[in-house]
Amino acid sequence: MPEVTWDHIHLRSPDPEATATWLHDILGGEIIRNPGRIDVRLGGASVFIAKVEPGDGVGAPPVTPHQGLDHFGLTVKDIDAVAAELKGKGVTFTTEPTTIRPGVRICFIRGPEGISVELLERDKKYA
């Protein structure tokens, strides 16, 4: 089997600057500007944000749930405190913090362009 590691997540947005700003302001990502593009370093991975122009053939964001890539998940500490902070910033929650099994609490938030982001907290004693 090949040995793989994460390199990047690639998003498409009609407003890459706004998407990058959201990832920075809401999730603490580091914006990295390069000639002709904007990236965000988030949770150890790079998020590349490509500009969507009218007429370039890129489809509208799908309605969740759908087949294919559904969401990306980020681990947090103290999910309830994080959720309260994000609510204070006006973030939309599609699933409130909930325990899905012993030791695992999750919630889902809606990002720009309909992106679904899961936040999860794992209690190490159940690992």
C-alpha positions in Angstrom: 0.0 0.0 0.0 1.2 3.5 -0.6 2.0 5.7 2.3 0.0 8.9 2.1 -0.2 12.1 4.1 -2.5 15.1 3.8 -1.3 17.9 1.4 -4.3 20.2 0.9 -8.1 20.8 0.6 -9.1 22.6 -2.5 -12.2 24.9 -2.4 -13.8 27.0 -5.2 -15.3 30.3 -4.4 -16.6 33.4 -6.2 -15.0 35.4 -3.5 -11.7 33.7 -2.3 -10.8 36.7 -0.1 -14.1 36.4 1.8 -13.7 32.6 2.1 -10.1 33.0 3.4 -11.3 35.7 5.9 -14.0 33.4 7.2 -11.6 30.6 7.7 -9.2 33.0 9.5 -11.8 34.8 11.6 -14.0 31.8 12.5 -11.5 28.9 12.7 -8.2 30.6 13.3 -6.6 29.8 9.9 -3.5 31.6 8.7 -4.0 33.4 5.4 -1.1 33.0 3.0 -1.1 35.2 -0.1 0.8 34.1 -3.2 0.9 35.6 -6.7 -2.5 34.9 -8.2 -3.9 32.8 -5.3 -4.8 32.8 -1.7 -4.4 29.8 0.7 -5.2 29.2 4.3 -3.1 27.0 6.7 -5.7 25.3 8.9 -5.2 22.5 11.4 -2.0 21.4 9.8 -3.3 21.3 6.2 -3.3 23.8 3.4 -6.7 25.0 2.0 -6.3 26.3 -1.6 -9.1 28.6 -2.6 -9.6 29.0 -6.4 -11.6 31.9 -7.8 -14.9 30.9 -9.6 -15.8 33.2 -12.4 -19.2 33.5 -14.1 -19.5 31.2 -17.1 -16.5 29.0 -16.2 -18.7 25.9 -15.9 -18.4 25.4 -12.1 -21.6 24.1 -10.6 -23.5 25.6 -7.7 -22.7 24.2 -4.2 -24.7 21.0 -3.5 -27.4 20.7 -0.9 -26.2 18.6 2.1 -26.3 15.7 2.4 -25.1 14.5 -1.0 -22.9 11.9 -2.6 -19.1 12.6 -2.8 -17.3 14.8 -0.4 -19.8 15.8 2.3 -17.8 17.8 4.8 -14.4 18.2 6.5 -13.8 17.6 10.2 -11.6 19.5 12.6 -10.8 18.4 16.1 -11.3 21.0 18.9 -10.9 21.1 22.7 -14.0 22.0 24.8 -16.5 21.9 22.0 -19.2 23.6 24.0 -16.9 26.6 24.6 -15.9 26.7 21.0 -19.6 26.5 19.9 -20.5 29.4 22.2 -17.7 31.5 20.8 -18.7 30.7 17.2 -22.4 31.5 18.0 -21.2 34.9 19.3 -19.6 35.4 15.8 -22.9 34.7 14.1 -21.9 31.3 12.7 -24.8 29.1 11.5 -25.0 25.7 13.1 -26.6 22.9 11.1 -26.2 20.4 14.0 -25.8 21.7 17.6 -23.1 20.1 19.8 -24.2 16.6 20.6 -22.7 13.3 21.9 -22.9 10.7 19.2 -21.3 7.9 21.3 -19.4 7.8 24.6 -16.4 10.1 24.3 -17.3 11.8 21.0 -19.1 15.1 20.8 -19.7 16.8 17.4 -21.4 19.7 15.8 -21.7 21.0 12.2 -21.4 24.6 11.0 -22.1 26.1 7.7 -19.1 27.9 6.0 -19.0 30.1 2.9 -20.4 28.6 -0.4 -22.4 26.1 1.7 -19.3 24.3 2.9 -20.2 21.9 5.8 -17.6 21.8 8.6 -17.7 19.2 11.4 -16.1 20.1 14.8 -15.4 17.2 17.0 -14.0 16.5 20.5 -12.7 13.1 21.4 -12.2 12.0 25.0 -8.9 10.2 25.0 -10.1 7.6 27.6 -12.4 6.2 24.9 -9.7 6.0 22.2 
